[in-house]
């Protein structure tokens, strides 16, 4: 149909020295990411994708990453009330949605960010302009503020929507989260020609059925926001996989409420709640399991609460729009960023020392003595 599909090799691991150089032979792993064209997929479209993967021996895995559903904002153009309604409905049910479709170990990739009381209250019955909604989302920090993460590492990334009111000093090219010498900074990656909201919470769907059910629930959210007029409670559901796994009756009750609100059949989704309960219990019983809160404390992912400024009072016009590509960071490193960088550099220095003092066992395969480099080991 003239649509362009793209397959990329993404998520390659690597280690850095304390000086910021890639450790020789440390590049490893990765996964295939399939970037779809902009279109409304049918079930048959997704079946064809999975058949193509199967023919090449490609096996989908939630451990390899997530499945992002991008929503064109055209249906919400000039309808800030409906867009606010979409977010409010999502927040009301995000706990059970996360339980079904976001693995317990993927909180860092797509955090359920805190929804402020003001944001919760105003989204429920929003009556302002489009510019005012953008300002509300920015000023109430509806993005990931954590040092060591990126602003888009959240369940529903709205930065492409409110990009016109982001202060220009925060719009520049990405930094390398793996390089300990590359300072973390307040930053957004946006492009003027891309206007979307990106639901990053979903796991990589294991088959066409799971993919279709993820899409189905997103379309139901859109329908409830654009075409329904029933009142919205405006609550924010807690994301807690273990609470659901240990109280399955609560998971079933919340699933029923979700499906009632969206006009869906709960029986169609019970497989996902049952699977999630098993996955959560298995994961949490592992020796090295850590909750997301544990990881925040362990890795020092503190929130940068003072460095974002206020949204622009007047949004940039299309003729004055700016994107991240080609814009280099010229700001000052904040104290919280410096502390985080120093800890990571010290960890890299200790790793350097461990590598220099380590003698590989004579039983170790030669190709694995430096590091697990899948491309070399398997001749890729």
MOMOHU-V65111 format. One record per residue. N is the residue number from 1. RES is the residue in one small letter. SS is DSSP state (2 for helix, 1 for strand, 0 for the rest). PHI is phi as a letter, one per 20 degrees, with the letter a starting at -180 (999 if undefined). Layout:
# MOMOHU-V65111
n: (N/N)
res: (RES/RES)
ss: (SS/SS)
phi: (PHI/PHI)
This chain:
# MOMOHU-V65111
n: (1/2/3/4/5/6/7/8/9/10/11/12/13/14/15/16/17/18/19/20/21/22/23/24/25/26/27/28/29/30/31/32/33/34/35/36/37/38/39/40/41/42/43/44/45/46/47/48/49/50/51/52/53/54/55/56/57/58/59/60/61/62/63/64/65/66/67/68/69/70/71/72/73/74/75/76/77/78/79/80/81/82/83/84/85/86/87/88/89/90/91/92/93/94/95/96/97/98/99/100/101/102/103/104/105/106/107/108/109/110/111/112/113/114/115/116/117/118/119/120/121/122/123/124/125/126/127/128/129/130/131/132/133/134/135/136/137/138/139/140/141/142/143/144/145/146/147/148/149/150/151/152/153/154/155/156/157/158/159/160/161/162/163/164/165/166/167/168/169/170/171/172/173/174/175/176/177/178/179/180/181/182/183/184/185/186/187/188/189/190/191/192/193/194/195/196/197/198/199/200/201/202/203/204/205/206/207/208/209/210/211/212/213/214/215/216/217/218/219/220/221/222/223/224/225/226/227/228/229/230/231/232/233/234/235/236/237/238/239/240/241/242/243/244/245/246/247/248/249/250/251/252/253/254/255/256/257/258/259/260/261/262/263/264/265/266/267/268/269/270/271/272/273/274/275/276/277/278/279/280/281/282/283/284/285/286/287/288/289/290/291/292/293/294/295/296/297/298/299/300/301/302/303/304/305/306/307/308/309/310/311/312/313/314/315/316/317/318/319/320/321/322/323/324/325/326/327/328/329/330/331/332/333/334/335/336/337/338/339/340/341/342/343/344/345/346/347/348/349/350/351/352/353/354/355/356/357/358/359/360/361/362/363/364/365/366/367/368/369/370/371/372/373/374/375/376/377/378/379/380)
res: (x/x/x/x/x/x/x/x/x/x/x/x/x/x/x/x/x/x/x/x/x/x/x/x/x/x/x/x/x/x/x/x/x/x/x/x/x/x/x/x/x/x/x/x/x/x/x/x/x/x/x/x/x/x/x/x/x/x/x/x/x/x/x/x/x/x/x/x/x/x/x/x/x/x/x/x/x/x/x/x/x/x/x/x/x/x/x/x/x/x/x/x/x/x/x/x/x/x/x/x/x/x/x/x/x/x/x/x/x/x/x/x/x/x/x/x/x/x/x/x/x/x/x/x/x/x/x/x/x/x/x/x/x/x/x/x/x/x/x/x/x/x/x/x/x/x/x/x/x/x/x/x/x/x/x/x/x/x/x/x/x/x/x/x/x/x/x/x/x/x/x/x/x/x/x/x/x/x/x/x/x/x/x/x/x/x/x/x/x/x/x/x/x/x/x/x/x/x/x/x/x/x/x/x/x/x/x/x/x/x/x/x/x/x/x/x/x/x/x/x/x/x/x/x/x/x/x/x/x/x/x/x/x/x/x/x/x/x/x/x/x/x/x/x/x/x/x/x/x/x/x/x/x/x/x/x/x/x/x/x/x/x/x/x/x/x/x/x/x/x/x/x/x/x/x/x/x/x/x/x/x/x/x/x/x/x/x/x/x/x/x/x/x/x/x/x/x/x/x/x/x/x/x/x/x/x/x/x/x/x/x/x/x/x/x/x/x/x/x/x/x/x/x/x/x/x/x/x/x/x/x/x/x/x/x/x/x/x/x/x/x/x/x/x/x/x/x/x/x/x/x/x/x/x/x/x/x/x/x/x/x/x/x/x/x/x/x/x/x/x/x/x/x/x/x/x/x/x/x/x)
ss: (0/0/0/0/0/1/1/1/1/1/0/0/1/0/0/1/0/0/0/0/0/1/0/0/0/0/0/1/0/0/1/1/1/1/1/0/0/0/0/0/0/0/2/2/2/2/2/2/2/2/2/2/2/2/2/0/0/0/0/0/0/2/2/2/0/1/0/0/1/1/1/1/2/2/2/2/0/0/0/2/2/2/2/2/2/2/2/2/2/2/2/2/2/2/2/2/2/2/2/2/2/0/0/0/0/0/0/0/0/0/1/0/0/0/0/0/2/2/2/2/2/2/2/2/0/0/0/0/0/2/2/2/2/2/2/2/2/2/2/0/0/0/0/0/0/1/0/0/0/0/0/0/0/1/0/1/1/0/2/2/2/2/2/2/2/0/0/2/2/2/1/0/0/0/0/0/0/0/0/0/0/0/0/0/0/0/0/1/0/0/0/0/0/0/0/1/1/1/1/0/0/0/1/0/0/0/0/2/2/2/2/2/2/2/2/2/2/2/2/2/2/2/2/2/2/2/0/0/0/0/0/0/0/0/0/0/0/0/0/0/2/2/2/2/2/2/0/2/2/2/2/2/2/2/2/2/2/2/2/2/2/2/0/0/0/2/2/2/2/2/2/2/2/2/2/2/2/2/2/2/2/2/2/2/0/0/0/0/0/0/0/2/2/2/2/2/2/2/2/0/0/0/1/0/0/0/0/0/0/0/0/0/0/0/0/0/0/2/2/2/0/0/0/0/0/0/0/0/0/0/0/0/0/0/2/2/2/2/2/2/2/2/2/2/2/2/2/2/2/2/2/2/2/2/2/2/0/0/0/0/0/0/0/0/0/2/2/2/0/0/0/0/0/2/2/2/2/0/0/0)
phi: (999/m/e/d/d/c/d/c/e/c/m/f/e/a/d/d/f/f/e/n/e/f/f/g/n/e/f/b/m/o/b/e/d/d/e/e/f/e/a/e/f/e/f/f/g/f/g/f/f/f/f/f/f/f/f/d/m/e/d/f/b/f/f/e/q/d/d/e/d/e/d/f/e/g/f/e/f/m/c/f/f/f/f/f/f/g/f/f/f/f/f/f/c/f/f/f/f/f/g/f/c/c/g/g/e/d/f/f/f/b/f/e/f/f/d/f/f/f/f/g/f/f/f/g/b/f/c/e/e/f/f/f/f/f/f/f/f/f/f/e/l/e/a/e/e/f/f/n/c/d/g/e/f/b/f/c/e/d/f/f/f/e/g/f/d/f/g/g/f/d/d/a/f/f/d/e/f/e/e/f/e/e/f/f/b/f/b/c/d/c/c/g/e/d/c/b/d/d/e/e/f/f/f/f/f/f/b/f/f/f/g/f/f/f/f/f/f/f/f/f/f/f/f/f/f/e/d/d/c/f/f/d/f/m/e/c/f/f/e/b/f/f/f/f/f/e/b/f/f/f/f/f/f/f/f/f/f/g/f/f/f/d/m/d/e/f/f/f/d/f/g/f/f/f/f/f/f/f/f/f/f/f/f/f/e/f/f/d/f/c/f/f/f/f/f/g/f/f/e/m/e/f/e/e/e/d/d/d/m/d/f/f/f/c/f/f/f/g/f/d/f/c/c/f/g/n/e/e/f/c/e/e/f/f/f/f/f/f/f/f/f/f/f/f/f/f/f/f/f/f/f/g/f/f/f/f/e/e/d/f/f/f/e/f/g/g/f/d/f/e/r/f/d/f/f/f/f/d/m/e)
